[in-house]
């Protein structure tokens, strides 16, 4: 896990960038949650365990100059987090909106894509999440982005990037010096298994 997070560990205060703060509403049978603030706080605690403090910021409050001075963790898909769109839209695994439905596409193989099927009667029991790690460049510090097709995928993905067991599994056959490379994982998550059995369906390093 320290290798995966190494680009972040040389800075005192990485930024955890969330799409919007948590909000709650009452329905007839449950208390439902919207927003990803809780994932941000969970991640902040994990970074503290690695010896680094962090600050949580809402996407609209983060500027381009922030990216030049501090590494950043993005939580949320491009429909909700504007920086996810700005920093990942030209990468191999990116998001597209087709017929008003989100889809993850393989830009190297346009016939390959991942989406979830939902109807008015049935809600999909799966989600897909793209985990992206970009090492620093001349215009920005390091970036980790966790973006699901739905909020569920983003939530589980945030737990996975601080799971030693998950990182060991997906990096088992990684190329030499992977910790110095950019990388992307596409992960399938079944809602009945969650963090316990994520499936790696695609990966790329460069």
Buried (B, 14 or more C-beta within 10 A) or exposed (E): BEEBBBBBBEBEEBBBBBBBEBEEEEEEEEEEBEBBBBBBBBBBEBBEEEEBEBEBBBBEEBEEEBBEEBBBBBBBBBBBBBBBBBBBEEBBBBBBEEEEEBBBBBEEEEEBBBBBEEEEEEEBEBBBBBBBBBBBEEEBBBBBBBBBBBBBBBBBBBBBBBBEEBBEEBBEEBEEEBBEBBBBBBBBBBBEEBBEEBEBEBBBEE
